[in-house]
């Protein structure tokens, strides 16, 4: 049973460390727009993978992209 406890500890301590890194990253935002961009980046894996909604009339930049 000791090895199972160690296994669970390793899993959950890794999750806590990841959560702390994400909270620190979000805390560095300078305004609400930056915070929203950072949240979107964490949720969807970065700006390269999913289009962030933008208000633009440029035909080269998508105004809305797929969520997944």
PyMOL commands that set and color helices and strands:
alter all, ss='L'
color gray80, all
select helices_A, chain A and resi 2-27+32-44
alter helices_A, ss='H'
color red, helices_A
deselect
rebuild
show_as cartoon
